[in-house]
Amino acid sequence: MNPAEDTQAIRDLIEAWMQATAAGNVDAVLDLMTEDAVFLRAGQPPLKGRKAFGEATRAALRQGKIEGRSTPEEIQVFGDFAYCWSQLDVSYIPAEGPTQKREGPVLSLFRRGPDGRWVLFRDANMLSDG
């Protein structure tokens, strides 16, 4: 791929992630990350690994729905690695109770897998109540 194709592939991955999350398709989201993905979250311990992410997401979706929008601000590709910082707005809509909104910047690291696909392997978000 050339840099423009790589950048578009990462944008497509982010959009697929957001759509799969909104649809409650956790397996599709898990396919977009490495087995050893790490998620750094403000005020919470790191979420380590695909399995832990899947369990946490499924638990949240049993109680409600997640909707969001990610707006990439910058994507840089360095061979088989890339980063993207974006603005993320997320709403958690529980079956009962008020909607919880969070927003803020996110820095995501991607790497190209052996199959040539980009996947997320590190993510740090600084979401705050919106």
Long-range contacts (C-beta under 8 A, 24 or more apart in sequence): 1-116, 3-77, 6-77, 6-82, 6-112, 6-118, 7-75, 7-77, 9-117, 9-118, 10-72, 10-75, 10-77, 10-82, 10-84, 10-110, 10-118, 11-72, 11-75, 13-110, 13-118, 13-119, 13-120, 14-70, 14-72, 14-84, 14-86, 14-108, 15-70, 17-70, 17-120, 18-68, 18-69, 18-70, 21-57, 21-66, 21-67, 21-68, 22-65, 22-66, 22-67, 22-68, 24-61, 24-65, 26-54, 26-57, 26-58, 26-61, 29-53, 29-54, 29-57, 30-54, 32-119, 32-120, 33-119, 33-120, 33-121, 34-111, 34-113, 34-119, 34-120, 34-121, 36-121, 37-120, 37-121, 37-122, 37-123, 38-121, 38-122, 38-123, 39-123, 39-124, 39-125, 40-122, 40-123, 40-124, 40-125, 41-125, 41-127, 42-104, 42-125, 42-126, 42-127, 42-128, 60-92, 63-94, 63-95, 64-92, 64-93, 64-94, 64-95, 65-92, 65-93, 66-90, 66-91, 66-92, 66-93, 67-91, 67-93, 70-106, 79-112, 80-111, 80-112, 81-109, 81-110, 81-111, 81-112, 82-109, 82-110, 82-111, 82-118, 83-107, 83-108, 83-109, 83-110, 84-108, 84-110, 88-125, 88-127, 89-130, 90-127, 100-129, 101-129, 101-130, 102-127, 102-128, 102-129, 102-130, 103-127, 103-128, 103-130, 104-128
